Amino acid sequence: MKTLMITAAMIVGIVINPAHAGPLPEARPDDVGFSQRGLTRLDDFFAREIAAKRVPGAVVAIARDGKLVHFKAYGQLDPAMGTPMPPDAIFALASMTKPMAAVAGLTLMEQGRLPLKARLADYYPAFAEMKVGSQQPDGSLKLDAQASPIFIHDLYRHTSGLMYGGRPDSSSPVARAYPDGTAPAIEGDTQAFIDRITKLPLAHQPGKVFEYGFSIDVLGAVVEKVSEQRLSEYLAANVWQPLGMKDATFKPTEVQRPRLARPFPNDPLTGKPQTIKLLDTPTRHDCGGACAFATVGDYVRFGQMLLNGGELDGQRVLGPKTVHHMIANHLGPEIRNNVANVEAHRAGFTFGLGVAVRVSEGLSAVPGNPGEFSWNGAYGTQFFADPKERLVVVVGTAAPGELRKYYREQVQDIVYGAMVK
């Protein structure tokens, strides 16, 4: 069985070579403080998982000092068709859309067009009328006026009081009234989304509690209002094209569609049917919280830009001081920090502007350093960057079930375990 697994790793792993040019310059692992033997544990790990039919396949990119030390594809792109996973597979990013939408907003901040302390109602007035819902002892819902307005700052850090429907990490009774993350984008345009969401109660008073939800979808709508462009158009012009993110999009073309990574039809843990709806259901607006697609190569360039302080290959997207502010702690002592409720390994993390930020040694289930910033996607994608280690890691899988959280922890354990300097 062990021989079978090792052979599988050799067959499905695609190493960087001239035929598959990497998204960043390349380096030998030993030259940038990695053990080559340690990195082969990734090959063994995915060989085991693929052989056990727990995940169809994966693409993994690891960069240190701006150079790729690992860029491989494993397993299958489409398990129903048996298509091998190519390194330029396109993944539905889900919430890994959020850091890109946040960067779009910050470019407008740098232009003096979208300050953090601007009131959201200045752009969409209906938000001023939203009430705050609180459950009473008799089970009824009390609706109170907002004690303070929702600011743009609250959208970046998920302190607006907006939330997603049906999330297991929230105990708020208001959750039952909210749709799931992509439903509004499938059902209507940006204005229809705003109209729908502003008819609901807020889960908390603005600026008081981190509650994961539609905040950055609303930020994307504000970017559209300020820029007078669709979010996809603004991101293409100001982020994706300057960074050479060739496949980043909200609407995969017919040329791109054969490269979409697809999950198993049934969740390997529960046996229940599973899908990634956006693979075959077009969205009607560019939802900044969950609806983008890209390759792992695209996203490692985006992550390297942030690690570099806002610049890559001579193209500046943000100023270094803006990036520094983005990856700082934006949940003060007056804000209840529920970041660790979203994923178990988030203990010791707070939230910045569109990304989670590690602030403590220890506590977390995975190795890392204070200053590490990251966010993941519900369909199985992963991104983290560690400024102290000059490290960027991006993983793409089509694994929308609970296994995705297992892969996030295992990959981070393996990556840090392979670092020897």
Buried (B, 14 or more C-beta within 10 A) or exposed (E): EEEEBBEBBEEBBBEBEEEBEBBBEBBEBEEBBBBEEBBBBBBBBBBBBBBEEBBBBBBBBBBBBBBBBBBBBBBBBBBEEEBBBBBBBBBBBBBBBBBBBBBBBBBBBBEEEBEBEBBBBBBBEEBBEBBBBBEEEEEEBEEEEBEEBBBBBBBBBBBBBBBBBEBEBBEBBBBEBBBBBBBBBBBBBBEBBBBBBBEBBBBBBBBBBBBBBBBBBBBBBBBBBBBEBBBBBBBBBBBBEBBBBBBBBBEBEEEBEEBBBBBBEEBBEEEEEBEBBBBEEEBBBBBBBBBBBBBBBBBBBBBBBBBBBBBBBEBEBBBEEBBBBBBBBBBEEEBEBBBBBBBEBBBBBBBBBBBBBBBEEEEBBBBBEBBBBBBBBBBBBBBBBBBEBBBBBBBBBBBBBEBBBBBBBBBBBBBBEBBEE
